[in-house]
């Protein structure tokens, strides 16, 4: 999927207009319009800004498979997870599994 198709896909998934995207990412409406109507490719910096507006990373933007968007809570857990030592990760995983079995 090319950049323009991906941008269109993200707009459609969210039900956003180009105007809404410009407001969410803080770019001028003309900048967003040029990308779509003049078929120009955004610079890396502009694409990073657009991704922030969508609430995704550049990696998620270019991912070939289904994109997983992290909620703020999920991001907080992930940020804490990456700081853990291997034995702490194992303990946390065991705790989460035990908690999920309690919900069965």
URFEN-V829736 format. One record per residue. N is the residue number from 1. RES is the residue in one small letter. OMEGA is omega as a letter, one per 30 degrees, with the letter a starting at -180 (none if undefined). D_LAST is the distance of its C-alpha to the last C-alpha in whole Angstrom. Layout:
BEGIN
N:RES:OMEGA:D_LAST
N:RES:OMEGA:D_LAST
END
This chain:
BEGIN
1:x:a:40
2:x:a:43
3:x:a:43
4:x:l:44
5:x:a:41
6:x:l:38
7:x:l:40
8:x:l:40
9:x:a:36
10:x:l:35
11:x:a:37
12:x:l:36
13:x:a:32
14:x:a:33
15:x:a:35
16:x:l:38
17:x:l:42
18:x:l:44
19:x:l:45
20:x:l:41
21:x:a:41
22:x:l:44
23:x:a:43
24:x:a:40
25:x:l:41
26:x:l:44
27:x:l:47
28:x:l:50
29:x:l:49
30:x:l:52
31:x:l:50
32:x:l:47
33:x:l:50
34:x:l:52
35:x:a:49
36:x:a:48
37:x:l:52
38:x:l:54
39:x:l:51
40:x:l:51
41:x:l:49
42:x:l:48
43:x:l:49
44:x:a:46
45:x:l:46
46:x:l:46
47:x:l:43
48:x:l:41
49:x:l:42
50:x:l:41
51:x:l:37
52:x:l:37
53:x:l:37
54:x:a:35
55:x:l:32
56:x:l:32
57:x:l:34
58:x:l:37
59:x:l:35
60:x:l:32
61:x:a:35
62:x:a:37
63:x:l:33
64:x:a:34
65:x:a:30
66:x:a:28
67:x:l:28
68:x:l:25
69:x:l:26
70:x:l:24
71:x:l:24
72:x:l:25
73:x:l:22
74:x:l:21
75:x:l:25
76:x:l:25
77:x:a:22
78:x:l:24
79:x:l:27
80:x:a:26
81:x:a:25
82:x:l:28
83:x:a:30
84:x:l:28
85:x:a:29
86:x:a:28
87:x:l:26
88:x:l:25
89:x:l:23
90:x:l:22
91:x:l:21
92:x:l:19
93:x:l:17
94:x:l:16
95:x:l:15
96:x:l:13
97:x:l:11
98:x:l:10
99:x:a:9
100:x:l:7
101:x:l:5
102:x:a:6
103:x:a:4
104:x:none:0
END
